[in-house]
Amino acid sequence: MNTKLLIQKSRLLALAFGLLALASCHKKDYDMTKLTTPDWHPSLAAPLAYSTVVLDNLISFPDTGDLQMQEDSNHFMTLYYSSEIYAASVGDLLKLDDQQVSATIGVNDTIVTACALAQLFNMDTVISLPPYSTTTAMAMPNSAEIDSIALTGGTLNWNISSDFRQDITIDIVILSATKNGVPFSQSILLDYTGSSPVVYNQSVDLSGYELDLSAADNGGNPNTVSASYTLTVNYDHNQTVLSTDSIDLNMSFSSLDFKNVYGYLGNQVVDIPETASEFSTGGISMSLVDPKLTLTINNSFGVPINAAFSKLEGGYDGGTISLTGVPSPIQFEYPRVGEEGQIKSTVIALDGTNSNLSDFMASGLTSIAFAGSATTNPDGNTGSNFITSDGMFSVDMAVELPLYGSIANIGIIDTMDMDLSSLSGFQQADFILNVTNEFPFDISVQAYFVDDNFNVVDSLMKSSSKLIESSSVDNNGELLAATTSQTTITINQATLNNIKNATKIILMGSIATANNGTTPVKLYSNYKMDFALGAKAKL
């Protein structure tokens, strides 16, 4: 990650050194007390620039909405980053597939006896048969054993086919489907009009119904629908009843939407697909003393869940780094039956003491990628679960980066246009830079003069040199005192002749905290640096 913390400071240096070579600068009121240059002749010396730079004005951050810079009452700066990195829906835990329930009612002894008597006496009659009951298991995923489902939508579809050449009324009661405590019931007439089979189709809205599928209420069989069918035959003695006559009842549940589901929701593994979140610290690249990363899992599903990350790593230019310290598996808190609507949170806090977070954050991150899996009911059926249609499950990541750390050899570069043709005729030019610096880092720089094709024609100095000394700090990284310095750079006639046709100046250098970037420092927004630039020249 390229730092912006002092890339923008390089613009300050660019301004300073750019003004070095301008023979005709704008006339302004300068405070000459800011320049301490010995024994200048007024006709040959001139102040060029004076400025105060505050640290807060030099730090910029991308406008992502996830990144915030805050400072306390003492102006100490802390960078905060927060984002939702994963969310699961109700459908990830349970999807109710369409269900088929079938039954066949054939000719039995009761019908045979009743029809024989009616035929014997050559008369029509009404034959009422005893109720016919069925219990049919519904297919549930992941060995789930559902006790109840409160429906907000769905359809009950009837498809009935009768071979009987008689008018038949079927009174259907579905004991497992109730609305306001009353079981579903319907009377269906199969009207024989001279041809068979007699076919009946209908769809019924199930909104507001509750399905009781518990084993306790269905003969010990889980996921079971219980129904009762009572047939009334309006017997016509002119039509015979065959031993092969039957009624096929096909009942299906489709497009089921639910408000809540109770029961054992099964043991399943839900993949957490690999996802990468862009991450930027706004150009700050420091070896931080006290970074913090918090993962917060918010869960309103009443299901025990464990999860493990197979990948949790940061990406940066040139490679990746894995984050250590995250427990595996992670056991999520969850609400129990009776706590519906509550959100339980599981918090995993990482810092430099329980993880490699300091190294992780110092790598110049551009992204954080993760992947893994979550397991429901990892210990099997240990009690009733529940989920609700408005249930939520999410993983939020929060990063807290107090700007307390060290910077080692962060490169800076900038280019600016210059017109140095007016330097012709000068024998020598001395440029004097006076700096009072509260910024807790050293700045080293070299300036290269180039032509329109970026060919280097000369350099300002023989080698990159430290132009600005770091302020002094105590053992806690706090400012003790600003440093003052005066730097004189002499350009001889040969160099002046070389650079007079240069059109641009390229500033290249680096910044580091004291002691070659090993001293940790604290950054305060009100730190400032005063600089004054003057020049004198010999004809």
N, C-alpha and C positions, 0 to 999 in steps of 0.2 A: 504494500500500500504506500503510495507517495504521500509524504507529509505535506500538509498545507500550513501547519503551524508556523513554519519559517520560510516556506516557499514565498509567502507573501512578504516576509521580511526581506527576502532577496530583492523584492521590488523597491524596498526602501534603499537597499544598497545600490540598486541599479540607478535610482534617482540620484543618489549621492555621487557615484562615480561618473554618471552621465554628465552631471553638471561640472565635473572636473574640467572637461575639455571644451566647454562652451565659452567662447571668447565674448559673446554678446548676450549676456543674460538679462532678464527683465529687471528693471530698476524697482526695488521695493525698499521699505523701511526695515532695516535689519538692526538687531540689538548687538552692537559691536562688542558689548561686554561678554557676549557668549563666546567670542573667539579670543583666545590668548595666544597671539602670535608675536614673537619678539621683533621689535625694531623694524616695522614695515614702512617703506616709503609710500605715501598715499597714492602716488601716481602708478605704482607698480604692484599694489596689493589690493585685494577686494574680497569681502565676504561673499560666498555664493549661496549658502542655504543654511537655514536653521529650522529644526522641527522637533516636536515631541511625539513619540509613538507610544500608545497604550496597548498592552497585551490584548485586552478585550477586543480591540479593533482589528487584530491580525488573525484571529481564529475564526474560521468559517466552517459551516457544517452543511451537508446536503439536506434539502427540504423534503424529508421523507415522511414526516409525521410520527415516525417511531423513535426519533432521536431528539433529545432535549439536553441543552446545557443549562445547569442551574448553579447558582453560587450562594454561599451562606452569608451571614451578616458581616463576615470578615472578608468577603469577596473570594474565598477559596472556591475553585471551580471543580465541578463533578459532572461527568457525562453520563446520561441515562438513556438506555435503549430498551424498548419493550415491544413485544410482538406475539401474536398468537401463532404458534408454529404447527399446530395440529388440532383437528376437530373431528369427532366421530358423530354419526347420525344414528337415530334409532334403528334404521334399516341395516346398520352394520352389525347389530346385535341380534335382531330377530326380524325376519321377513315372513309374513304369513302367505304361503302359497295358496292357490285355489285348491279346494278340497272336494272330493267326490264321495258321496254316501249312497249306496244302492241296496235295494231289497227286492225280492221276488215273492209274490203271493200266488200260490197255485191252488188247484182244486184239492180240497181236503174232505174228510168224511162228513163234516157238518154240511158242506155244500151238496155233496152227493146225496145224502139222506133227504135233505130239504127239497132238492129238485125232484127226486124220485117220488116223494109223496105228492108234490104239486102236479107232476105229470100223471100220476095214478088217478087223481081226482079231476084231471083236465081243467085246472084252474090256474089263474095268475095269483101271485102272492108276493109278499115282501119278506126277504130272508135277511135277518141281522146276524152277523157273524161276531164271534168273540174278538176282542182287540188283539192285534198282532203287533208284537213289540220287537224292536231291533236295537242293538248297541253296536255302533260302527266306529272304529278308531280312525282319527284324523292323523295324517302324516305330519310330523313336526321335525324341523331340522336339528341336527346336533344332539339327538337323543333327549330333546327337551320334553318335559312333562308339565303341561300347562293345566293350571287349575281353573282359571277364568280369564275371559277376554271381554272387556267393555267396548262395544263397537260404536264407532261414529259414522260408519258407512260400510257398504257391502251389499251383496245381492244373494238371495236364495233362489236358485233356479230349479224349477220342476220340469222333468221330462218323464211322462207316464204313458205307458203303452199297455192296452188291454186286448186280449184275444176273446174275451167273453162277448157273446152276442146278446147281451143284456145291458140295461141301464144300471150303472153302479155308482153309488155315492161313497166317497172315501173321506172320512173324518180323520184328519191328521193332527196329532199333537206332538210337538217337539219339546220334550221335557227339559232338554239341555239349553234351550233358547228362551229367555224370559225378558219381558219388558214391563217395568214397574212391578216386578214380582209375579207377573202372569205369564204362564208358558205360551209359546207360539201355537196357534191353532188355526186350521183352515178346513173348509168343507169343499171338496172338489167333485163335480158331477161328470162322469164319463157317459156321454149320451150316445147310445147305439142307434145309428141311422140306417142300418142295412148292410154296412160293410165293416170289415175288421182288418187290421186292428184299429181300435179307437185310440187316438193319440191326443195327449193334452200337454201343452207347454205354458209355462207362466214364470215370471220373475217377480220377486217380492223384495222390497227395500228393507234392509236389516238395521237401519240407523236407529240407535237407542236401545238395541237389544244387548243382552249379556249372555255369553256362552259359558255354561258350566261344564267343563271337561274333566273335572277332578275324578280321580279314581274312587274316592270315598262315596261319591254320588252316582257312580256308574259301575257298580259291581266289582270294584277293585281294579278296574281297567283304566289307565290314564289316557288322556287325549281322546275321550270317547263321547260320541253324540248318542243320546238315547231318544228314541221316537216311538210313538204308538199309532197304529193305523186300525181304524174300525170300518169294515165294509158293510154296506147295505145294498143287497141285490134286489132290484125291482124285477122279479122273475116273470118272464113271458113264456107260458107253456108251449107256445108255438116254436120256440127256439131251443134247441138242444144245448146241453152243457157237455163238453168233451173232457176227457180225462187229461188232455194236454193243455187245456185252457189255463192261462195264468195272467197275472198283472205284474209288469216290471215297473218299479218305482226308482227313478234316478233323481237324486237330490244333490246339488252342488252348491258350495259356498265360493263366491268369487269376489275379487277386488275388495278384500277386507281391510278396512282402516280401523284403528283402535285408539281409544283414549288411554287405556292401561291394560297391561297383561300381568297376571300373577302366576307363580309356579316356579318350577326349576327350569331355567332357560338354557340348560345344557352346557357342556364343556366344548368350547370351540376356540380356535386360534384365528385372530383377526390380524391380517398383515397391516403394518404401518408402512406405506410405500415411501421410498426414498424421496425426500423433499429437501430443497436447498433454499435458505433464506438469505437474501443479500444483506451484508453487514458492512457498515462503514462507521469509522470513528471520526469522520470529518477531517481526516488527514493527520490525526494525532497518532504517532507511533512511538510509544514509550515502553520501557520495561517498568511496569507498574508495581508499586509496593503492595497495594491493598485492593485488587479488583474483586468483584463479587458477581456471581451468576446464580440466578434463582430460577428453577423450574417449578411451576405451580400447576398441578393437575386438578381441575375442577370437574366434579362428577356428581350428577343427580340420578344416575342409573342405580337401582337397588340390586346390584350384582357384584360379587367379589371379582376383582380383576387384578391380575399381575401383568407386568409388562417388562420387556427388556430391550435395550437399544443394541442392535447389531452394528450400528454406525452412529457415531457422534463426533464429528470432526470439523475442523475449520479449514477453509481453503484460502490460500494466499498465492501470490505470484511465485510460481515455481514448485508448488507442492501442497501437502496437507499436513495437519497435525491433529492427532486424536486427543479428545478430552478425557482425562481420567477422573476417578472419584465418584462417578454416578453409580449408585447401588444396582445390583442385578440379582434377582428381579426386583422391580419396584412394586410394592403392594399398595394399591390405591385404597384410600378411604372411600366408603360408600354408605348411603343412607339405608337403614333397615325398614322393614314393613312397619308402618306407623309414622315414618318420617318422610313421606311423600312430599315432594316440592322443595325439600332441602338440598343444598349443594354442599357436598363435603370436599375439602381441599387437602391435597397432599403436597407438601413443600419440600423441595430438595435444594439446599443452600450449599454452594461451592465457593471456596475462597482459596487463598494461597496455602492454607494449612491442611486442607483435606483433598487437594487436587493439584493438577499442574496448570491451574488457571492462569497464573502469572506468565508462564511461557506461552500458553495458548493465546493470550491476548497480546503478547509482544511480537507475534509472528507476522503482523501486518495483514490481519484478516480482511477478506473480501466477501466471505460467505460462511455460513454454518450449515452443514448438511447432517441429516439424521435419517435413520431407518430402523425398523425393529418389528416387534409383534406384541400383541396383547392376548392374554388367555383368560377366558371367562370361567368362573367356578373351577379354579385349578385344583381344588381338593375334592371335587365331585359334588354330589347332591348333599349339602350340609344344611339346607334350609330353604325357605321360600324366597324367591327373587321377585323383583318387579321392574317394569319399565313403563314410562309414560310417553305419550306422543310428543310432549314438549320437553322431554329429557335432553340433557346436554352433557357432553364430555369434551374437554378441551385441554390443551397443554400450552401454557403461556411461558415465554422466556423473558426474563428481565436481567439486564446487565447494568451494573453500577461501576463506573470507572472514575474514582477520585484521581484527579490529575496530580498524582504524587508518584514520581518515578524518575528514571534516568533516560537520557537520550545519548546515543553513541553514533557519531558519524552519519547523520542523516543528510543526504545530498540535497543541494539546492541549485537551481539553474534558472536563468532568465536572460532574455535578449531584448535590446532596445535599439532604436535607430539613433544615430548621432551624426552631426556635421562638424568635422574637425579641420576643415580646410583653412579656417582662420588662424590656425596655429603656425602657419608658414612665417618664417622670419624670427621666431623666438629661439633663443639659444638653450633655454632651460625653463622648466616649469615645476614649482613645488606646490603640492596640494596637501593641506593640513586638515585633518579630521579630529575634532574634539568630541568625546562621547562620555556621558554620564549614564551608566547602565544599571537598572534594577533587574533586568531579565537574567534568570539564573542559568545562562548558557553562553559558551564561547562561540564566536562566529569567525570562521576562516573563509577567505575568498581569494580568487584569482580572476582577473579580467582579461579577456582576449579581444583584440580588435580585429574585425573581419571585414572583407569587402562584400559586394552585392552577392557574390557566389559562395559566401561563407568560407572563403579561404582566409586562414589566420595570417595576418601581416605582422603582428607583434603582440606582446603581452604587457600588462601594466607592471608586473613584478617578475622576478626571476622564478619564483615558486609561490604556491599558495601559502598565505601566511595568516596568522590570527590577527585580525584587525580589531576585534572587540572582545574584551575580557568579560568573563562571567562575573556577576555579583557574588558576594560571599554569603554562604548559608550556614546554619548550625546543623547539629546532628539530626534534627527533625525536618530538615529541608526548608526551614523558614529563613527569610531574608534577614541577614545581619546588617549589611551595608552595601550601598551601590558602589561600583568601581568607576573611577575616572581614568581616562586615557587620552593621549594625544599621539596621532600617527602622522608622520610626514612621508609623502611619497614623491620622489624626485624623478622627473622624466627628462632625459638628456636630449640633445639636439638630434642625435641619430634616431632615437625612438620617435621624436616628434615628426621627423621627416617620413618615417615608416608609416605612421598612423594617420597622416594628414588626409590620405585618400580612403581611409576606412569609413564605412557607412553604418556599421553596427558595432555594438560592444556586447559580448557574451560574458555574463557573470556566472562562474561556477565555484562552488564551495561546499561547506558542510557546517552543521551546527552540532554541538555536543554540550552536555552538562560538564561541570568541572571534573578535573582529574581524568581526562580522556573518556568522558561519558560514563563514569562509574558512580558519580555522586547523585543520589536521589534528591529531587527538589520538589517543592510544591509550587503550583502555578496559581497565581492570584490575578484576577482580571484587571486590577488597578496598578499592576507593575508597569513602569514606563521606562523609556529610554530617550534621553535628550541628545541630539547631535548638532554640531555646528561645523560647517565646511567653508574653508577659505582657500585662496590661491594667490601666489605671487610668481611673477615671471621675469626673466631677464631677456632683454632684446639683444 
